[in-house]
């Protein structure tokens, strides 16, 4: 292919924001556990907490519980970014496969949630390089939400372990990752929000801070 000389889209990588402020970005990925998706939607609706989802639309719970999420997304309380359709690591994919993964997910959330995920995305497992950034940008994704800290989670982790990790994870200006994959998240939700407020913080969406 001949290089036309046209400028290539630039990708912005986000890891954190104002460390001296009073806000934190609580972000939640994946969604392999449908009941966690349901209970988190109810929790967000009840508490008014602002969160950013990075879901994979191939997981059935996102279609099953779309009606719970749509009103929250419509008001902007919940932002939806793109985490790909099936959580395949970008560095293992061709450019066309990366674009397909992002496009399938975008089409799903446009149809079921009434919202575009562009230009915000998060590569599965943080798997990225300059090539994958360029491929994502070609699909319209130029703001890559990475993270500053993670909540401790896993199939053998307890809610208490998850809650204990929140004291360190939720810090001013942090972009914090949780997952809707394990039962422990469901039981930990009230305490996680308490950890945010006890630290004198409030949760904001990625868009609230980095309006693209």
Helices and strands as residue ranges (DSSP letters): E 12-14, E 23-30, H 34-47, E 51-55, H 61-64, H 66-75, E 78-82, G 90-92, H 95-113, E 120-121, G 124-126, H 130-138, E 143-145, E 149-150, H 159-169, E 175-179, H 183-198, E 202-203, H 206-209
